[in-house]
Amino acid sequence: MQNMENMADGEQEVQFDDRGLIPAIVQDWRDGSVLMLGYMNREALDRTRSTRSVHFWSRSRQRLWEKGETSGHRLIVKDLFIDCDQDTILVKAEPVGPTCHTGKQSCFFTELKGSEGQDRNPSAALGGILERIAETVRDRRANPRAGSYVSKLLEGGPDRFLKKVVEEAGEVLLAGKNAKREEIVYEVADLLFHTLIVLEANEIPLSDVYRELAARHGKSGLRPAHPGEGGAGE
């Protein structure tokens, strides 16, 4: 995909349809969730780029509108991309509040089954594999299962699952020192898995971690020292 901000010929590369519109897919820049689909005309695209707030062209009302102009639930642009055919835009944005008019985080919360949609867990379409694992851990915490590794760790309390985090961190260290790619991948996956258990045991959603990382993004890795300590880098 091609970053629109770096396009040599500028906006003339964008292929609008015969109605003067181009579809724009909005993605949460923090966890990759697809939030919504809208349409832009040239003015909406220009306003989106100049204000860094997502604007669309309403096909039903036949007017330009800024997402969140009445609700306050705006979409703050982080990056703009265009596909290989220059006829679809990808907007990576930071949502301010829920994106869907229903109050859901994303407009995509109904699973399509056969000819009928079935409403299910609204988070099922959000994020990726880390979110799916977190959901499993959350379910095991609420509904322990015999023979479940996660259930056994949680039943053992913090001493048990925190010990596993320390062990897995040590395995990552050793794998890194050995510089063996397969070992590093395997051990980091183990560390992430057990870290998710720590988060879920403390009822901390992954979104809080994404939010913290997003707040740090683009800033210096140095931070003020805590009292009694030397400098610390992230």
Secondary structure, 3 states (H helix, E strand, C coil): CEEHHHCCCHHHHCCCCCCCCEEEEEEECCCCCEEEEEEECHHHHHHHHHHCECEEEECCCCEEEECCCCCCCCEEEEEEEECCCCCCEEEEEEECCCCCCCCCCCCCCEEEECCEEEECCHHHHCCCHHHHHHHHHHHHHHCCCCCCHHHHHHHCCHHHHHHHHHHHHHHHHHHHHHCCHHHHHHHHHHHHHHHHHHHHHCCCCHHHHHHHHHHHCCCCCEECCCCCCCCEEC
